[in-house]
Amino acid sequence: MNITNADRARILVHALPYIRKYTGKIIVIKYGGSAMQSDKLKDSVVRDIVLLSLVGIKVVLVHGGGPEITDMLKKIGKESRFVNGLRVTDKETVDVVQMVLAGKVNKGLVNIIQSNGGKAMGLSGIDGRMIEATFKDEALGYVGEITKLNVQPILDVIDKGYIPVISSVGCDTSGNIYNINADTAASKIAAELYAETLISMTDTSGILKDKDDPTTLISKIDVKDIPKLIESGIISGGMIPKVECCCEAIRYGVKQVIILDGRTPHSILIETLTDEGIGTMFTKG
Protein backbone atom coordinates (compact mmCIF):
# COMPACT_ATOMS: atom_id res chain seq x y z
CA MET A 1 0.00 0.00 0.00
CA ASN A 2 1.47 3.32 -1.13
CA ILE A 3 0.73 6.36 1.03
CA THR A 4 1.47 9.74 -0.51
CA ASN A 5 2.76 12.74 1.43
CA ALA A 6 -0.66 14.32 0.97
CA ASP A 7 -2.26 11.26 2.58
CA ARG A 8 0.15 11.52 5.51
CA ALA A 9 -0.69 15.20 5.93
CA ARG A 10 -4.45 14.47 5.97
CA ILE A 11 -3.94 11.74 8.59
CA LEU A 12 -2.01 14.12 10.84
CA VAL A 13 -4.58 16.89 10.46
CA HIS A 14 -7.36 14.43 11.26
CA ALA A 15 -5.56 13.39 14.45
CA LEU A 16 -4.99 16.99 15.61
CA PRO A 17 -8.24 17.40 17.65
CA TYR A 18 -7.49 14.19 19.53
CA ILE A 19 -3.89 15.16 20.16
CA ARG A 20 -5.16 18.49 21.53
CA LYS A 21 -7.65 16.64 23.75
CA TYR A 22 -4.99 14.45 25.37
CA THR A 23 -1.88 16.64 25.36
CA GLY A 24 -0.71 17.20 28.93
CA LYS A 25 -3.18 14.58 30.23
CA ILE A 26 -2.33 11.19 31.75
CA ILE A 27 -3.24 7.96 29.99
CA VAL A 28 -2.65 4.70 31.88
CA ILE A 29 -2.19 1.61 29.71
CA LYS A 30 -2.46 -1.87 31.18
CA TYR A 31 -0.36 -4.11 28.96
CA GLY A 32 -0.58 -7.89 28.88
CA GLY A 33 -1.95 -10.89 27.02
CA SER A 34 -0.98 -11.90 23.49
CA ALA A 35 0.26 -8.40 22.68
CA MET A 36 3.19 -9.12 25.02
CA GLN A 37 3.97 -12.51 23.49
CA SER A 38 4.34 -11.51 19.84
CA ASP A 39 7.41 -9.44 18.94
CA LYS A 40 5.50 -7.86 16.06
CA LEU A 41 2.59 -6.81 18.28
CA LYS A 42 4.95 -5.66 21.02
CA ASP A 43 6.70 -3.40 18.52
CA SER A 44 3.32 -2.00 17.43
CA VAL A 45 2.26 -1.27 21.02
CA VAL A 46 5.57 0.35 21.89
CA ARG A 47 5.53 2.56 18.78
CA ASP A 48 2.04 3.74 19.74
CA ILE A 49 3.21 4.56 23.27
CA VAL A 50 6.28 6.42 22.04
CA LEU A 51 4.23 8.45 19.55
CA LEU A 52 1.71 9.46 22.22
CA SER A 53 4.55 10.48 24.51
CA LEU A 54 6.27 12.54 21.81
CA VAL A 55 3.11 14.59 21.14
CA GLY A 56 2.89 15.55 24.82
CA ILE A 57 0.64 12.86 26.28
CA LYS A 58 1.76 11.53 29.67
CA VAL A 59 1.69 7.76 29.24
CA VAL A 60 1.96 5.41 32.23
CA LEU A 61 2.49 1.74 31.34
CA VAL A 62 1.48 -0.94 33.87
CA HIS A 63 2.29 -4.52 32.94
CA GLY A 64 1.90 -8.08 34.08
CA GLY A 65 3.69 -11.10 32.70
CA GLY A 66 1.87 -14.31 33.61
CA PRO A 67 3.16 -16.45 30.73
CA GLU A 68 6.76 -15.42 31.43
CA ILE A 69 6.31 -16.37 35.10
CA THR A 70 4.88 -19.74 34.10
CA ASP A 71 7.81 -20.37 31.73
CA MET A 72 10.35 -19.56 34.42
CA LEU A 73 8.61 -21.79 36.96
CA LYS A 74 8.70 -24.63 34.43
CA LYS A 75 12.43 -24.13 34.00
CA ILE A 76 13.00 -24.65 37.72
CA GLY A 77 10.64 -27.63 37.80
CA LYS A 78 7.76 -25.93 39.60
CA GLU A 79 4.16 -26.40 38.53
CA SER A 80 1.82 -23.41 38.34
CA ARG A 81 -1.48 -23.72 40.17
CA PHE A 82 -4.44 -21.36 39.90
CA VAL A 83 -7.54 -20.76 42.02
CA ASN A 84 -10.31 -18.64 40.48
CA GLY A 85 -7.81 -17.30 37.95
CA LEU A 86 -5.24 -16.27 40.57
CA ARG A 87 -1.82 -17.90 40.76
CA VAL A 88 -1.15 -19.67 44.06
CA THR A 89 2.06 -17.94 45.12
CA ASP A 90 4.26 -19.54 47.77
CA LYS A 91 7.56 -18.03 48.94
CA GLU A 92 9.59 -19.61 46.14
CA THR A 93 7.05 -18.53 43.53
CA VAL A 94 6.91 -14.91 44.71
CA ASP A 95 10.70 -14.74 44.38
CA VAL A 96 10.30 -15.85 40.75
CA VAL A 97 7.46 -13.34 40.23
CA GLN A 98 9.65 -10.50 41.48
CA MET A 99 12.60 -11.60 39.35
CA VAL A 100 10.53 -11.97 36.16
CA LEU A 101 8.21 -8.96 36.45
CA ALA A 102 10.49 -6.37 38.06
CA GLY A 103 13.52 -7.70 36.17
CA LYS A 104 13.25 -9.43 32.82
CA VAL A 105 9.86 -8.16 31.62
CA ASN A 106 10.13 -4.64 33.02
CA LYS A 107 13.62 -3.93 31.75
CA GLY A 108 12.82 -5.57 28.42
CA LEU A 109 9.95 -3.11 27.91
CA VAL A 110 12.10 -0.16 28.96
CA ASN A 111 14.75 -1.24 26.46
CA ILE A 112 12.36 -1.62 23.52
CA ILE A 113 10.73 1.77 24.25
CA GLN A 114 14.13 3.43 24.23
CA SER A 115 15.13 1.54 21.06
CA ASN A 116 12.08 3.13 19.38
CA GLY A 117 13.04 6.67 20.34
CA GLY A 118 11.19 7.02 23.66
CA LYS A 119 12.46 7.74 27.16
CA ALA A 120 11.41 5.20 29.78
CA MET A 121 12.10 4.45 33.42
CA GLY A 122 11.36 1.05 34.94
CA LEU A 123 9.64 0.90 38.32
CA SER A 124 8.03 -1.79 40.44
CA GLY A 125 5.36 -1.40 43.06
CA ILE A 126 8.10 -1.93 45.63
CA ASP A 127 9.98 1.25 44.63
CA GLY A 128 9.14 4.10 46.98
CA ARG A 129 6.52 1.82 48.55
CA MET A 130 4.38 2.66 45.54
CA ILE A 131 2.07 -0.32 46.08
CA GLU A 132 1.54 -1.49 49.64
CA ALA A 133 -0.42 -4.71 50.03
CA THR A 134 -1.50 -7.44 52.38
CA PHE A 135 -2.53 -11.08 51.91
CA LYS A 136 -5.64 -11.32 49.75
CA ASP A 137 -6.35 -14.87 50.89
CA GLU A 138 -4.05 -17.02 53.01
CA ALA A 139 -4.82 -19.98 50.75
CA LEU A 140 -3.34 -18.10 47.78
CA GLY A 141 -0.07 -17.31 49.55
CA TYR A 142 1.67 -14.10 48.51
CA VAL A 143 -1.11 -12.79 46.30
CA GLY A 144 -1.64 -9.20 47.34
CA GLU A 145 -4.62 -6.99 47.95
CA ILE A 146 -3.65 -3.32 47.62
CA THR A 147 -3.99 -1.35 50.85
CA LYS A 148 -2.19 1.89 49.97
CA LEU A 149 -0.80 3.67 46.92
CA ASN A 150 1.96 6.25 46.68
CA VAL A 151 1.98 7.68 43.15
CA GLN A 152 4.65 10.31 43.84
CA PRO A 153 7.43 8.18 42.26
CA ILE A 154 5.29 7.94 39.10
CA LEU A 155 4.73 11.71 39.02
CA ASP A 156 8.44 12.34 39.59
CA VAL A 157 9.34 10.15 36.61
CA ILE A 158 6.72 11.86 34.41
CA ASP A 159 7.99 15.29 35.43
CA LYS A 160 11.49 14.31 34.27
CA GLY A 161 10.10 13.47 30.82
CA TYR A 162 10.16 9.68 31.09
CA ILE A 163 7.47 7.06 30.49
CA PRO A 164 6.98 5.14 33.77
CA VAL A 165 6.93 1.39 33.15
CA ILE A 166 5.49 -0.28 36.26
CA SER A 167 5.55 -3.98 37.16
CA SER A 168 2.65 -5.22 39.27
CA VAL A 169 4.40 -6.38 42.43
CA GLY A 170 3.89 -4.85 45.86
CA CYS A 171 5.18 -5.03 49.40
CA ASP A 172 4.21 -4.51 53.03
CA THR A 173 5.94 -2.80 55.94
CA SER A 174 7.37 -6.15 57.09
CA GLY A 175 9.27 -6.63 53.84
CA ASN A 176 6.99 -9.27 52.28
CA ILE A 177 6.65 -9.16 48.48
CA TYR A 178 3.27 -9.74 46.81
CA ASN A 179 2.08 -10.72 43.36
CA ILE A 180 -0.52 -8.10 42.36
CA ASN A 181 -3.10 -8.51 39.60
CA ALA A 182 -2.08 -6.09 36.83
CA ASP A 183 -5.66 -5.03 36.03
CA THR A 184 -6.22 -4.13 39.67
CA ALA A 185 -2.93 -2.25 39.91
CA ALA A 186 -3.61 -0.30 36.71
CA SER A 187 -7.13 0.71 37.73
CA LYS A 188 -6.05 1.92 41.17
CA ILE A 189 -3.03 3.78 39.78
CA ALA A 190 -5.21 5.44 37.11
CA ALA A 191 -7.71 6.52 39.77
CA GLU A 192 -5.01 7.89 42.07
CA LEU A 193 -3.44 9.83 39.17
CA TYR A 194 -6.85 11.20 38.08
CA ALA A 195 -6.01 9.89 34.63
CA GLU A 196 -7.96 11.04 31.61
CA THR A 197 -8.17 7.50 30.29
CA LEU A 198 -7.34 3.94 31.30
CA ILE A 199 -6.76 1.52 28.43
CA SER A 200 -6.87 -2.18 29.29
CA MET A 201 -5.37 -4.36 26.58
CA THR A 202 -6.90 -7.85 26.38
CA ASP A 203 -7.21 -10.77 23.98
CA THR A 204 -10.78 -9.92 22.95
CA SER A 205 -12.35 -7.16 20.85
CA GLY A 206 -14.11 -5.78 23.92
CA ILE A 207 -17.54 -6.65 25.32
CA LEU A 208 -19.52 -8.67 22.79
CA LYS A 209 -23.26 -9.39 22.88
CA ASP A 210 -22.37 -12.72 21.29
CA LYS A 211 -18.91 -13.88 22.35
CA ASP A 212 -18.51 -15.75 19.05
CA ASP A 213 -19.43 -12.82 16.82
CA PRO A 214 -17.00 -9.85 16.72
CA THR A 215 -19.61 -7.75 14.89
CA THR A 216 -21.69 -7.64 18.11
CA LEU A 217 -19.16 -5.40 19.88
CA ILE A 218 -20.74 -2.98 22.37
CA SER A 219 -18.82 0.22 21.77
CA LYS A 220 -19.99 2.15 24.86
CA ILE A 221 -21.29 1.09 28.27
CA ASP A 222 -22.51 3.18 31.19
CA VAL A 223 -21.21 1.65 34.42
CA LYS A 224 -24.75 1.61 35.86
CA ASP A 225 -25.72 -0.95 33.19
CA ILE A 226 -22.97 -3.42 34.08
CA PRO A 227 -24.97 -5.46 36.66
CA LYS A 228 -27.63 -6.16 34.00
CA LEU A 229 -24.96 -7.24 31.50
CA ILE A 230 -23.45 -9.61 34.07
CA GLU A 231 -26.87 -11.00 34.98
CA SER A 232 -27.67 -11.63 31.31
CA GLY A 233 -24.34 -13.42 30.79
CA ILE A 234 -23.00 -10.91 28.24
CA ILE A 235 -20.20 -10.14 30.70
CA SER A 236 -19.04 -13.44 32.16
CA GLY A 237 -16.09 -15.54 33.29
CA GLY A 238 -12.68 -13.87 33.36
CA MET A 239 -14.12 -10.67 31.90
CA ILE A 240 -16.07 -9.95 35.12
CA PRO A 241 -13.04 -9.01 37.27
CA LYS A 242 -11.60 -6.93 34.40
CA VAL A 243 -14.86 -5.02 34.07
CA GLU A 244 -15.06 -4.57 37.86
CA CYS A 245 -11.60 -2.95 37.72
CA CYS A 246 -12.85 -0.65 34.96
CA CYS A 247 -15.86 0.33 37.09
CA GLU A 248 -13.71 1.07 40.11
CA ALA A 249 -11.47 3.37 38.06
CA ILE A 250 -14.51 5.27 36.73
CA ARG A 251 -16.05 5.61 40.19
CA TYR A 252 -12.84 7.10 41.56
CA GLY A 253 -12.45 9.75 38.90
CA VAL A 254 -11.00 8.31 35.67
CA LYS A 255 -13.04 9.89 32.88
CA GLN A 256 -13.15 6.89 30.59
CA VAL A 257 -11.91 3.32 30.56
CA ILE A 258 -11.45 1.34 27.37
CA ILE A 259 -11.06 -2.40 26.90
CA LEU A 260 -9.51 -3.12 23.53
CA ASP A 261 -7.91 -5.97 21.63
CA GLY A 262 -4.13 -5.86 21.98
CA ARG A 263 -3.84 -8.29 19.07
CA THR A 264 -4.90 -5.54 16.64
CA PRO A 265 -1.84 -3.64 15.37
CA HIS A 266 -1.76 0.01 16.54
CA SER A 267 -5.02 -0.45 18.47
CA ILE A 268 -3.97 2.27 20.94
CA LEU A 269 -3.60 4.90 18.21
CA ILE A 270 -6.83 3.86 16.51
CA GLU A 271 -8.69 4.22 19.80
CA THR A 272 -7.15 7.49 20.98
CA LEU A 273 -6.41 9.46 17.79
CA THR A 274 -9.33 8.61 15.50
CA ASP A 275 -13.11 8.95 15.70
CA GLU A 276 -13.67 5.26 15.00
CA GLY A 277 -12.64 3.52 18.20
CA ILE A 278 -12.27 -0.25 18.19
CA GLY A 279 -12.92 -1.36 21.75
CA THR A 280 -15.54 -0.96 24.48
CA MET A 281 -15.57 2.34 26.36
CA PHE A 282 -16.90 2.57 29.92
CA THR A 283 -18.19 5.91 31.15
CA LYS A 284 -20.31 7.29 33.98
CA GLY A 285 -23.44 9.03 32.79
C-alpha positions in Angstrom: 0.0 0.0 0.0 1.5 3.3 -1.1 0.7 6.4 1.0 1.5 9.7 -0.5 2.8 12.7 1.4 -0.7 14.3 1.0 -2.3 11.3 2.6 0.2 11.5 5.5 -0.7 15.2 5.9 -4.5 14.5 6.0 -3.9 11.7 8.6 -2.0 14.1 10.8 -4.6 16.9 10.5 -7.4 14.4 11.3 -5.6 13.4 14.5 -5.0 17.0 15.6 -8.2 17.4 17.7 -7.5 14.2 19.5 -3.9 15.2 20.2 -5.2 18.5 21.5 -7.6 16.6 23.7 -5.0 14.5 25.4 -1.9 16.6 25.4 -0.7 17.2 28.9 -3.2 14.6 30.2 -2.3 11.2 31.8 -3.2 8.0 30.0 -2.7 4.7 31.9 -2.2 1.6 29.7 -2.5 -1.9 31.2 -0.4 -4.1 29.0 -0.6 -7.9 28.9 -1.9 -10.9 27.0 -1.0 -11.9 23.5 0.3 -8.4 22.7 3.2 -9.1 25.0 4.0 -12.5 23.5 4.3 -11.5 19.8 7.4 -9.4 18.9 5.5 -7.9 16.1 2.6 -6.8 18.3 4.9 -5.7 21.0 6.7 -3.4 18.5 3.3 -2.0 17.4 2.3 -1.3 21.0 5.6 0.4 21.9 5.5 2.6 18.8 2.0 3.7 19.7 3.2 4.6 23.3 6.3 6.4 22.0 4.2 8.5 19.5 1.7 9.5 22.2 4.5 10.5 24.5 6.3 12.5 21.8 3.1 14.6 21.1 2.9 15.6 24.8 0.6 12.9 26.3 1.8 11.5 29.7 1.7 7.8 29.2 2.0 5.4 32.2 2.5 1.7 31.3 1.5 -0.9 33.9 2.3 -4.5 32.9 1.9 -8.1 34.1 3.7 -11.1 32.7 1.9 -14.3 33.6 3.2 -16.5 30.7 6.8 -15.4 31.4 6.3 -16.4 35.1 4.9 -19.7 34.1 7.8 -20.4 31.7 10.3 -19.6 34.4 8.6 -21.8 37.0 8.7 -24.6 34.4 12.4 -24.1 34.0 13.0 -24.6 37.7 10.6 -27.6 37.8 7.8 -25.9 39.6 4.2 -26.4 38.5 1.8 -23.4 38.3 -1.5 -23.7 40.2 -4.4 -21.4 39.9 -7.5 -20.8 42.0 -10.3 -18.6 40.5 -7.8 -17.3 38.0 -5.2 -16.3 40.6 -1.8 -17.9 40.8 -1.1 -19.7 44.1 2.1 -17.9 45.1 4.3 -19.5 47.8 7.6 -18.0 48.9 9.6 -19.6 46.1 7.0 -18.5 43.5 6.9 -14.9 44.7 10.7 -14.7 44.4 10.3 -15.8 40.7 7.5 -13.3 40.2 9.7 -10.5 41.5 12.6 -11.6 39.3 10.5 -12.0 36.2 8.2 -9.0 36.5 10.5 -6.4 38.1 13.5 -7.7 36.2 13.3 -9.4 32.8 9.9 -8.2 31.6 10.1 -4.6 33.0 13.6 -3.9 31.7 12.8 -5.6 28.4 10.0 -3.1 27.9 12.1 -0.2 29.0 14.7 -1.2 26.5 12.4 -1.6 23.5 10.7 1.8 24.3 14.1 3.4 24.2 15.1 1.5 21.1 12.1 3.1 19.4 13.0 6.7 20.3 11.2 7.0 23.7 12.5 7.7 27.2 11.4 5.2 29.8 12.1 4.5 33.4 11.4 1.0 34.9 9.6 0.9 38.3 8.0 -1.8 40.4 5.4 -1.4 43.1 8.1 -1.9 45.6 10.0 1.3 44.6 9.1 4.1 47.0 6.5 1.8 48.6 4.4 2.7 45.5 2.1 -0.3 46.1 1.5 -1.5 49.6 -0.4 -4.7 50.0 -1.5 -7.4 52.4 -2.5 -11.1 51.9 -5.6 -11.3 49.7 -6.4 -14.9 50.9 -4.0 -17.0 53.0 -4.8 -20.0 50.7 -3.3 -18.1 47.8 -0.1 -17.3 49.6 1.7 -14.1 48.5 -1.1 -12.8 46.3 -1.6 -9.2 47.3 -4.6 -7.0 48.0 -3.6 -3.3 47.6 -4.0 -1.4 50.8 -2.2 1.9 50.0 -0.8 3.7 46.9 2.0 6.3 46.7 2.0 7.7 43.1 4.6 10.3 43.8 7.4 8.2 42.3 5.3 7.9 39.1 4.7 11.7 39.0 8.4 12.3 39.6 9.3 10.1 36.6 6.7 11.9 34.4 8.0 15.3 35.4 11.5 14.3 34.3 10.1 13.5 30.8 10.2 9.7 31.1 7.5 7.1 30.5 7.0 5.1 33.8 6.9 1.4 33.2 5.5 -0.3 36.3 5.5 -4.0 37.2 2.6 -5.2 39.3 4.4 -6.4 42.4 3.9 -4.8 45.9 5.2 -5.0 49.4 4.2 -4.5 53.0 5.9 -2.8 55.9 7.4 -6.2 57.1 9.3 -6.6 53.8 7.0 -9.3 52.3 6.6 -9.2 48.5 3.3 -9.7 46.8 2.1 -10.7 43.4 -0.5 -8.1 42.4 -3.1 -8.5 39.6 -2.1 -6.1 36.8 -5.7 -5.0 36.0 -6.2 -4.1 39.7 -2.9 -2.3 39.9 -3.6 -0.3 36.7 -7.1 0.7 37.7 -6.1 1.9 41.2 -3.0 3.8 39.8 -5.2 5.4 37.1 -7.7 6.5 39.8 -5.0 7.9 42.1 -3.4 9.8 39.2 -6.8 11.2 38.1 -6.0 9.9 34.6 -8.0 11.0 31.6 -8.2 7.5 30.3 -7.3 3.9 31.3 -6.8 1.5 28.4 -6.9 -2.2 29.3 -5.4 -4.4 26.6 -6.9 -7.8 26.4 -7.2 -10.8 24.0 -10.8 -9.9 23.0 -12.3 -7.2 20.9 -14.1 -5.8 23.9 -17.5 -6.6 25.3 -19.5 -8.7 22.8 -23.3 -9.4 22.9 -22.4 -12.7 21.3 -18.9 -13.9 22.3 -18.5 -15.8 19.1 -19.4 -12.8 16.8 -17.0 -9.8 16.7 -19.6 -7.8 14.9 -21.7 -7.6 18.1 -19.2 -5.4 19.9 -20.7 -3.0 22.4 -18.8 0.2 21.8 -20.0 2.2 24.9 -21.3 1.1 28.3 -22.5 3.2 31.2 -21.2 1.7 34.4 -24.8 1.6 35.9 -25.7 -0.9 33.2 -23.0 -3.4 34.1 -25.0 -5.5 36.7 -27.6 -6.2 34.0 -25.0 -7.2 31.5 -23.4 -9.6 34.1 -26.9 -11.0 35.0 -27.7 -11.6 31.3 -24.3 -13.4 30.8 -23.0 -10.9 28.2 -20.2 -10.1 30.7 -19.0 -13.4 32.2 -16.1 -15.5 33.3 -12.7 -13.9 33.4 -14.1 -10.7 31.9 -16.1 -10.0 35.1 -13.0 -9.0 37.3 -11.6 -6.9 34.4 -14.9 -5.0 34.1 -15.1 -4.6 37.9 -11.6 -2.9 37.7 -12.9 -0.7 35.0 -15.9 0.3 37.1 -13.7 1.1 40.1 -11.5 3.4 38.1 -14.5 5.3 36.7 -16.0 5.6 40.2 -12.8 7.1 41.6 -12.5 9.8 38.9 -11.0 8.3 35.7 -13.0 9.9 32.9 -13.2 6.9 30.6 -11.9 3.3 30.6 -11.4 1.3 27.4 -11.1 -2.4 26.9 -9.5 -3.1 23.5 -7.9 -6.0 21.6 -4.1 -5.9 22.0 -3.8 -8.3 19.1 -4.9 -5.5 16.6 -1.8 -3.6 15.4 -1.8 0.0 16.5 -5.0 -0.5 18.5 -4.0 2.3 20.9 -3.6 4.9 18.2 -6.8 3.9 16.5 -8.7 4.2 19.8 -7.1 7.5 21.0 -6.4 9.5 17.8 -9.3 8.6 15.5 -13.1 9.0 15.7 -13.7 5.3 15.0 -12.6 3.5 18.2 -12.3 -0.2 18.2 -12.9 -1.4 21.8 -15.5 -1.0 24.5 -15.6 2.3 26.4 -16.9 2.6 29.9 -18.2 5.9 31.2 -20.3 7.3 34.0 -23.4 9.0 32.8 
